[in-house]
């Protein structure tokens, strides 16, 4: 029998469900809008980096630039690995040297090239970057090579930091990564590998962070993301052999996470990830054996690149000023790391969600700190930088691979500060707080880039086609480095 009360009750229920559904759609729409704003902020930060790097004509600043340029040009023309004496002489005759003149052919034709026992020639620099940059050279867009890999780095950082810290954490990490003067400087120096290997490490670190923390994602997706992260780290180690310390830290972190079952990794993921690192290491050893004559050899002569504990104290004296000038956001990274450790110490005996987040943050912070300090600790013992007189542009490049880890720790700090201010008596939006601090870092970075950009060891201005014009005023062709030689490590 039809009952008016039941009918009315059903109408009310339908209306309530419709209202709830409308509120849910509005809520989802609001979340999506905020996601778009955060992603737009990250894109804007990368766009500023691109504008800074492309607004000035590139210059070959150091002998390293000339060595890499010759390798990239040769590879773009189909000459892989080594060149004959005739080929290297022809290449040197076409490439302008320091001061804008043509390089002389023969043994001294191209700076930092060596002759192997086979009588063939190759750059002494680590071999990975020419493989990554040659396609851009062949297409005539070499200036975009560092920025392409920078985009990959920003993508990885955004994904990893967003998973760890929320949407504004992703935007903050990208902003800090792009804001440093070091990033702007080496994105501008298109024939140098420094920004590329730093970007590959940032991409790999972010991808691994996402893969470890995304416990709700499909196992295949997590495994694939982590594998992509390891491949990026392996590529960085091929570009700069000393980046193997970062790859080693990643492998140890994954092994520990798998061993203690803290991250609930997919069953097959550690095997794929660590197996990839082993295969990559074996491939590099075979490459070195074929090209340089031994699995542990490189283009550098024995004793040319040296590390010593006696260099640590001098580097601790000279390097901090250079690092603060080139990467002021390192202060935020150190503050974030200290805060993470202090928060864990305060909550280590507590229970609940807050203590669990503190433990998760400590694990992530320790992994990032290991990546950061493995690079900086290694180069703290580098003898070439342990002397007064080196310019920031010359010496800071060895420390740039840690940019991604520093940016992630700095983003954690910005999110915590923003959260505190948002909950205060006079609340400020988290996005606004992070934006103000990141903009301040961009201001310092632009100043740093402008200062470092004018340094020259007789650099030439590169124009389309790989040719070059005369050096800018103030350059000193062939000027020495801090040890009297115009050279440094890879």
C-alpha positions in Angstrom: 0.0 0.0 0.0 1.2 3.5 -0.9 2.3 5.5 2.2 2.8 9.2 2.0 5.3 9.1 4.8 7.5 6.5 3.1 7.3 8.4 -0.2 8.4 11.7 1.5 11.2 9.9 3.3 12.5 8.5 0.0 12.4 12.0 -1.6 14.4 13.5 1.3 17.0 10.7 1.1 17.4 11.2 -2.7 17.8 15.0 -2.1 20.4 14.4 0.6 22.4 12.0 -1.6 22.3 14.5 -4.4 23.5 17.3 -2.1 26.3 15.1 -0.8 27.3 14.2 -4.3 27.4 17.8 -5.4 29.5 18.7 -2.4 31.9 15.9 -3.2 32.2 17.1 -6.8 32.8 20.6 -5.6 35.5 19.3 -3.2 37.2 17.3 -5.9 37.1 20.3 -8.2 38.7 22.4 -5.6 41.5 19.8 -5.0 42.1 19.6 -8.8 42.3 23.4 -9.0 44.9 23.5 -6.2 46.8 20.7 -7.9 46.9 22.7 -11.1 48.1 25.8 -9.3 50.9 23.8 -7.6 51.9 22.3 -10.9 51.8 25.7 -12.6 54.1 27.1 -9.9 56.6 24.3 -10.6 56.4 25.0 -14.3 56.9 28.7 -13.7 60.1 28.0 -11.6 61.5 25.9 -14.5 60.5 28.6 -17.0 62.5 31.2 -15.0 65.5 28.9 -15.1 65.2 28.5 -18.8 64.9 32.3 -19.3 68.0 32.9 -17.2 70.0 30.2 -19.1 68.9 31.3 -22.6 69.0 35.1 -22.1 72.8 35.3 -22.4 75.1 34.0 -25.2 76.9 30.9 -24.1 80.7 30.9 -23.6 83.3 28.3 -23.5 84.7 29.3 -20.1 87.3 26.7 -19.2 89.4 24.0 -21.0 86.8 21.5 -20.0 84.2 23.2 -22.2 86.5 22.8 -25.3 87.2 19.1 -24.5 83.5 18.2 -24.2 82.6 20.3 -27.2 85.1 18.4 -29.4 83.7 15.1 -28.2 80.1 16.1 -28.8 80.8 17.5 -32.2 82.7 14.4 -33.3 80.0 12.1 -32.0 77.3 14.2 -33.8 79.2 13.7 -37.0 79.4 9.9 -36.5 82.8 9.5 -35.0 82.1 7.5 -31.8 84.6 6.8 -29.0 88.0 7.5 -30.5 89.5 9.5 -33.4 92.6 8.9 -35.5 95.3 11.6 -35.6 94.1 12.9 -38.9 90.5 13.1 -37.7 91.5 14.9 -34.5 93.6 17.4 -36.4 90.8 18.1 -38.9 88.4 18.5 -35.9 90.8 20.9 -34.1 91.2 23.0 -37.3 87.4 23.6 -37.4 86.8 24.4 -33.8 87.8 27.8 -32.4 90.1 27.8 -29.4 90.7 30.1 -26.5 90.8 33.7 -27.6 88.7 33.0 -30.6 91.5 31.7 -32.8 91.7 28.3 -34.4 93.1 25.5 -32.4 96.4 24.1 -33.8 96.3 20.5 -35.0 98.3 17.8 -33.4 98.9 16.8 -29.8 97.9 20.1 -28.3 95.1 20.8 -30.7 92.2 20.2 -28.4 92.5 20.8 -24.6 92.4 17.8 -22.4 92.4 15.2 -25.1 94.8 12.3 -24.9 96.4 9.7 -27.1 95.8 6.1 -26.2 98.2 3.2 -26.5 96.5 2.3 -29.7 97.5 5.7 -31.2 93.9 6.9 -31.3 92.6 10.0 -29.6 89.9 10.6 -27.0 88.9 13.2 -24.4 90.2 12.5 -21.0 86.8 13.5 -19.6 84.3 10.9 -18.4 82.5 9.7 -21.5 78.8 9.8 -20.8 77.7 13.3 -21.6 78.6 13.3 -25.3 76.2 10.3 -25.8 73.4 12.4 -24.2 74.2 15.7 -25.9 75.2 14.5 -29.4 71.5 14.3 -30.6 71.0 17.9 -29.6 74.2 18.9 -31.4 73.1 17.1 -34.5 69.8 18.9 -34.5 71.5 22.3 -33.9 69.8 22.8 -30.5 72.7 22.0 -28.1 71.6 24.9 -25.9 68.5 22.8 -25.0 70.4 19.7 -23.9 70.9 20.7 -20.3 67.4 22.1 -20.0 65.9 18.9 -21.4 67.5 16.9 -18.7 66.7 19.6 -16.2 63.0 19.1 -17.1 63.4 15.4 -16.3 65.0 16.4 -13.0 62.1 18.7 -12.1 59.5 16.1 -13.0 61.2 13.5 -10.8 61.5 16.0 -7.9 57.9 17.1 -8.2 56.6 13.5 -8.2 58.7 12.5 -5.3 58.2 15.6 -3.1 54.4 15.6 -3.8 54.1 12.1 -2.6 56.2 12.8 0.5 55.2 16.3 1.3 52.0 17.1 -0.5 51.3 19.2 -3.6 53.1 22.3 -2.3 56.1 20.2 -1.4 56.5 19.3 -5.0 56.3 22.9 -6.2 58.8 23.9 -3.4 61.3 21.2 -4.4 61.3 22.2 -8.0 61.5 25.9 -7.1 64.5 25.4 -4.9 66.2 23.2 -7.5 65.8 25.8 -10.2 66.6 28.8 -8.0 70.3 28.2 -7.3 72.9 30.2 -9.1 74.7 26.9 -9.8 71.7 25.5 -11.6 71.4 28.7 -13.8 75.1 28.8 -14.5 75.5 25.2 -15.6 72.2 25.2 -17.5 73.8 28.2 -19.4 77.1 26.3 -20.1 75.6 23.9 -22.7 78.8 21.9 -23.4 79.4 21.2 -19.8 77.8 18.1 -18.2 77.4 19.5 -14.7 73.7 20.4 -14.8 72.8 17.3 -16.8 74.2 14.8 -14.2 72.7 16.8 -11.4 69.4 16.7 -13.1 69.6 13.0 -13.7 70.3 12.4 -10.0 67.4 14.6 -9.1 65.1 12.7 -11.5 66.3 9.4 -10.1 66.0 10.4 -6.5 62.5 11.8 -7.0 61.4 8.7 -8.8 62.8 6.4 -6.1 61.2 8.4 -3.4 57.8 8.1 -5.1 58.2 4.4 -5.7 59.1 3.7 -2.1 56.4 5.9 -0.5 53.5 5.2 -3.0 52.3 2.1 -1.0 48.8 2.4 -2.5 50.0 2.3 -6.1 50.0 -0.8 -8.3 53.1 -3.0 -7.7 54.0 -2.9 -11.4 53.8 0.9 -11.5 56.0 1.2 -8.4 58.6 -1.2 -9.8 58.7 0.6 -13.1 59.1 4.0 -11.5 61.9 2.8 -9.3 63.6 1.1 -12.2 63.4 4.4 -14.1 65.0 6.1 -11.1 67.9 3.7 -11.0 68.4 4.1 -14.8 68.7 7.8 -14.3 71.2 7.4 -11.5 73.2 5.0 -13.6 73.2 7.5 -16.5 74.5 10.2 -14.1 77.3 7.9 -13.0 78.3 7.3 -16.6 78.4 11.1 -17.1 80.5 11.6 -14.0 82.1 8.5 -12.6 82.2 9.9 -9.0 78.4 9.9 -9.0 78.7 6.2 -8.4 78.6 7.1 -4.7 75.0 8.4 -5.1 74.1 5.2 -6.9 75.6 3.2 -4.1 73.6 5.1 -1.5 70.4 4.4 -3.4 71.3 0.7 -3.6 72.0 0.6 0.1 68.8 2.4 1.0 66.7 0.0 -1.1 68.4 -3.0 0.4 67.8 -1.7 3.9 64.1 -0.8 3.2 63.6 -4.3 1.7 65.4 -6.0 4.6 63.4 -4.3 7.4 60.2 -4.4 5.3 59.6 -0.7 6.3 58.2 0.4 2.9 56.3 -2.7 1.8 58.1 -2.8 -1.5 56.7 -5.0 -4.3 58.3 -8.4 -4.1 60.1 -8.1 -7.4 61.2 -4.5 -7.1 64.5 -4.9 -5.3 65.7 -7.5 -7.7 64.9 -5.3 -10.7 66.4 -2.2 -9.2 69.6 -3.7 -7.8 70.0 -5.9 -10.8 69.9 -2.8 -13.0 72.7 -1.2 -11.0 74.8 -4.4 -11.3 74.2 -4.6 -15.1 75.1 -0.9 -15.5 78.3 -1.2 -13.5 79.3 -4.2 -15.6 78.6 -2.3 -18.8 80.7 0.6 -17.7 83.6 -1.7 -16.7 83.4 -3.4 -20.2 83.4 0.0 -21.9 86.4 1.2 -19.9 88.3 -2.0 -20.7 87.6 -1.7 -24.4 88.4 2.0 -24.6 91.0 2.7 -21.9 92.6 -0.7 -21.5 91.2 -1.7 -18.1 87.8 -2.1 -16.3 88.8 0.5 -13.6 90.7 2.9 -15.9 89.5 6.2 -17.3 90.9 8.9 -19.5 92.8 10.6 -16.7 96.4 9.7 -16.2 97.4 8.0 -12.9 97.9 10.7 -10.2 96.1 13.4 -12.2 93.0 13.4 -10.1 93.8 12.8 -6.4 91.9 12.7 -3.2 93.6 13.0 0.2 92.6 13.4 3.8 95.1 16.2 4.0 92.9 18.3 1.7 89.8 18.1 4.0 90.7 21.0 6.3 91.8 23.4 3.5 88.6 22.6 1.7 86.6 23.2 4.8 88.2 26.6 4.9 87.8 27.6 1.3 84.7 25.9 0.0 81.8 27.1 2.3 81.9 30.6 0.9 81.7 29.3 -2.7 78.9 26.9 -1.8 76.8 29.5 -0.1 77.2 31.9 -3.0 76.3 29.3 -5.6 73.7 27.3 -3.6 72.2 29.4 -0.9 69.3 27.0 -0.5 71.7 24.6 1.2 70.9 26.5 4.4 67.2 25.4 4.1 68.3 21.8 3.4 70.5 21.7 6.5 67.7 23.3 8.5 65.2 20.7 7.2 67.6 17.8 8.0 68.1 19.1 11.6 64.4 19.6 12.1 63.6 16.1 10.9 66.2 14.6 13.3 64.9 16.7 16.2 61.3 15.9 15.5 62.0 12.2 15.5 64.0 12.4 18.7 61.1 14.1 20.4 58.5 11.6 19.1 60.5 8.4 19.0 58.8 6.8 22.0 55.3 8.1 21.0 52.6 6.3 19.1 50.0 7.4 16.6 50.1 9.0 13.2 52.4 11.9 14.1 55.1 9.5 15.4 54.7 7.3 12.3 55.2 10.4 10.0 58.3 11.4 12.0 59.8 7.9 11.5 59.0 8.0 7.8 60.5 11.5 7.5 63.6 10.4 9.3 64.1 7.4 6.9 63.7 9.7 3.8 65.9 12.4 5.4 68.7 10.0 6.1 68.6 8.5 2.6 68.7 12.0 1.1 71.5 13.1 3.5 73.5 10.1 2.5 73.2 11.0 -1.1 74.1 14.6 -0.4 77.1 14.1 1.9 78.5 11.2 -0.1 79.2 13.6 -2.9 80.3 16.5 -0.7 82.4 14.2 1.6 84.2 12.8 -1.4 85.1 16.2 -2.8 86.0 17.5 0.6 89.1 15.4 0.1 89.8 16.6 -3.5 93.3 18.1 -3.6 92.6 20.4 -6.7 90.2 22.6 -4.8 92.2 22.7 -1.5 94.1 25.9 -2.5 93.2 29.6 -2.3 92.5 31.5 -5.5 90.0 29.3 -7.2 86.9 31.0 -8.6 83.4 29.8 -7.5 82.6 28.9 -11.1 85.6 26.5 -11.2 85.3 24.7 -7.9 81.6 24.5 -7.2 80.8 22.2 -10.0 82.0 19.2 -8.2 79.3 19.7 -5.5 76.3 20.4 -7.8 75.2 16.7 -8.1 73.7 17.1 -4.6 71.2 19.8 -5.7 68.2 17.4 -5.9 68.7 16.0 -2.4 69.2 19.5 -1.0 66.1 20.7 -2.7 64.0 17.9 -1.3 65.2 18.6 2.3 64.7 22.3 1.8 61.2 21.7 0.5 60.4 19.7 3.7 61.5 22.7 5.7 59.4 25.1 3.7 56.3 22.9 4.1 56.8 22.7 7.9 57.3 26.4 8.2 54.3 27.1 6.0 52.1 24.7 8.0 53.2 26.3 11.3 52.4 29.8 10.0 49.1 28.6 8.6 48.0 27.4 12.0 49.2 30.4 13.9 47.3 33.3 15.4 47.7 35.3 12.2 47.6 32.5 9.6 49.4 32.8 6.3 48.6 30.4 3.4 51.1 27.6 3.0 51.4 28.3 -0.7 52.1 32.0 -0.1 54.8 31.3 2.5 56.6 28.8 0.3 56.4 31.2 -2.7 57.9 34.1 -0.8 60.9 32.0 0.4 61.4 30.4 -3.0 61.3 33.9 -4.6 64.0 35.0 -2.2 66.1 32.1 -3.2 65.6 33.0 -6.9 66.8 36.5 -6.2 70.0 35.2 -4.6 70.4 32.7 -7.4 70.1 35.4 -10.1 72.7 37.5 -8.3 75.0 34.6 -7.9 74.6 33.6 -11.6 75.3 37.1 -12.8 78.4 37.2 -10.6 79.8 33.9 -11.7 78.9 34.3 -15.4 81.6 36.9 -15.9 84.4 34.6 -14.8 86.6 33.5 -17.7 89.7 31.5 -18.4 89.8 32.9 -21.9 86.4 31.7 -22.9 84.9 32.3 -26.4 81.3 33.2 -27.2 79.6 30.4 -29.1 77.4 31.2 -32.1 75.2 28.9 -34.1 77.0 26.0 -35.8 79.5 25.4 -33.1 81.7 28.3 -34.1 82.8 31.0 -31.7 83.5 34.6 -31.5 86.2 36.5 -29.5 86.2 36.3 -25.7 84.4 39.0 -23.8 86.3 41.8 -22.2 88.1 40.8 -19.0 88.9 37.2 -20.1 92.5 36.0 -19.8 93.1 33.4 -22.4 94.8 30.3 -21.0 94.7 31.6 -17.4 95.6 29.0 -14.8 93.5 27.3 -12.3 94.1 27.3 -8.5 97.0 24.9 -8.9 98.6 26.7 -11.8 96.8 24.4 -14.3 93.7 25.3 -16.3 92.0 22.0 -15.6 89.9 20.2 -13.0 88.1 16.9 -12.7 85.3 15.7 -14.9 
